[in-house]
Amino acid sequence: MKRRDFLWLAGGGALALGISPAQAAIVPGPRRDRAAVPDRGATPATADGKRLVVVMLRGAVDGLNVVVPYAEKAYYDARPTIAIARPGTPNGALELDARFGLHPALASLMPLWRRGQLAFVHAAGSPDPTRSHFDAQFYIESGTPGVHMTPDGWMNRLLAALPGPHGPTAAIAVGPILPRILSGRMKAANLPLGPAATHPLPVAMPAVKAAFDRLYSGAGALARAYREGQMAHAELIGALLREEEKADNGAPPPGVFPGQAARLAELLRGDRRIRLAFAALGGWDTHVNQGGHQGQLANHLRPLGEGLAALARGLGAEWKDTAVVVISEFGRTLRENDAHGTDHGHGNVIWVLGGAVRGGRVYGEWPGLAPAQLYQHRDLAVTTDFRQVLAAVLERHLRLPDTALAAVFPSPPAAAPGLAGLLEA
């Protein structure tokens, strides 16, 4: 085999299996045989079976039009064409409390709000001032704002901090590549959950598989990574195929995210060993023609809300043991621009959903939207560090002790008083 072919196989082949070449070089542990994988009905590794799902909205969603501060005159003054009308008016926001309303495109989430299983933390975000999508997303995924050299993601460090064995499907990402948030020394798997999710990978073709098997027949790190990647993909596909046999030809619901979320629920319900899951959605960079109650942003929010509602329904009784966090890299400017959109901002809103969430409430310290209250005279200020929200979820929901939290979030900020009671103990 030529050297360039070996490098292609070692790189592309590993990526196809959800393991990066860098991970493949450092995967620890002895060779694992298929017989060593516990049955799907085995006792979960965590004592109480708690799970965490993170959904990242890449591109910086406009939190001021998601959870609308309708009591603020400054909001309407700054957004003459894209503001969401007050509750009780035509096409108005859905009333959450005396200060905030929900974008009407998210009506599918109101049952969760009324059941106290949906909460928001407003004026939340990263303390780093960057307006770069690349840097801000890196900081959210690494959990180390302002630090460029962090080699791993905070969800990978979280997996290491959780007790019990860590199989190749303990953490999964929805998508064709493994995201930074799950990169690191712990093994994680990724799988596209679209209509072609269960189609065979190129590496599964007999001739290609035979070449891989010969290439990775040894006991080295690359060989172990290859075999574990095969096992992870086979386990995830097996769970999907079993559920598809019960459905109408395995067709997902209409829309990308609702279908993905329903299939993710199938995976989580079918394999209790999955403890962490991550999904990302793009298209939130609304510089031009953002729209108000309808338009570009509304068209993105509607399937997002429907997908989250589908996840809750699909999990059934397991929803009570699941926490979902929806986060974006930063918010958008208070004032709409000349193109009827919004530009890169600072403060935003974080969503927290789940059966153990004490919802029906907007948490956090609201700084106001008067000129003197804005960050750099243009943006919603950040009063709650995103790590404070995540740490509250990890501590209350996953029951991580302080020492483990410190390993997940090095140099974390102090606990935020405004988050007290966000989740049940």
C-alpha positions, 0 to 999 in steps of 0.5 A: 500500500502506498504511503499516501493511501495509508494516510488517506485511510488513517485520516478519512477512514477514522473520520468516517467512523467518528474518531479524529486522526488525533484521537486515533493516535491516543486512544487508550485501553486494551483491545475490546472484543464485541463479546465484551460490550454489555447487553443493551439492557444493562444497568446504566453506568450512572447510578440514577441514569441522568443525561445531558443533551446540548444543542448549539445554535451556530451563528449567534441567535437573536436572543432579544427576539427569542425571549422578548423584553416587551416591557422595555420601551427601548426594545421597540425604539431600537427595532422599528421593523423586526420587534415582536409585538407585545402579548395580547396584540396581533402576532404578539409574543407569547406571555411568559411573565410581566416582563418577557414573552416568547417568540410566537414561532415557538408556540410548540414549547408553551406546553413545556413552559406551563408544565414547568419544564422549560426555563430561560436564563437571560442576559447570559453568555461569554465574558470574552468580548470577541465578536468572532464566530470562530473564537466565540464558538471555540470558547463555548465548546472548550469552556475556557473563554479567552483561552485559545490553547485548550486542547479538549472540549468541556463535554469530553472532560465531563465524560471523564468526570462521570463515574462508571465505565465509558464505552464508545457510545457514552457520548454521541454527537449528531452530525457527520464530524465530531465537534470540538466540544466532544474532542479529547482523550475520552472516546465519543461517537458521531452519527448523522441522523438524517434520512440516510443515517442508516445507510452503510458508510463507504468503509462498510463496502466489502473490499474497503472493509477488508483493506481496513481490517488488514491495515488495522489488524495489530494491537496499536492505538490506530488499530484500537481506534478503528475497531472501537469506531466500528463498534460504536457505529454498529451499536448506534445503527443497530438501535436505529434499525430496531426502532425503524422496524416499528415505524412507517418505513423508518421515515422521520417527521418533516423538517430537519431538526424535528426528524433528528430530534425524534431519532435522537430520542429513539437512540436515547430511549434504546440505549441507556449507556448514552449519557451525553449528546450534542447537536448543532444547528446553523443559520442563525447569523441574521444580518439581513432581513431577519424578520419579526413574527415571520420571516428568516428567524421565525422560519428557523425557530419553528422547527427548533421548537418542534424538534425540542418538543419532539425530543421530550415526547419521544423520551417519554418517561425518561424525560424526567432524567434528561436535561437539555441546554440550548446555547449560542456563541453570542447574541446580537445588537439591540438596534436593527441595522439598515438591512433590517437585520442585526449584527454581532452582539454580546449578551444572549439567552440560554434555554434549559429544558427537562423533567427536573427543570424548575421552569416556567420562569426567566432566570438571571439578572436583567440589566436593562436596555437603556443606553447606559445599561448596554454593553459598549453602548450597543448590546445586551450586557452579560450578567450570567456567565454561560459556565455558571448555567452549565455548572448549575446543571452539572451540579444539580442534575448530574450531581457532580461534586466541586472537584469534578466541576473544577476539572470540567471548567477550570477557573470557573466563576462564582455561583450565580445567585440568580440561578438558585432553584433552576433544577431539582436536587 
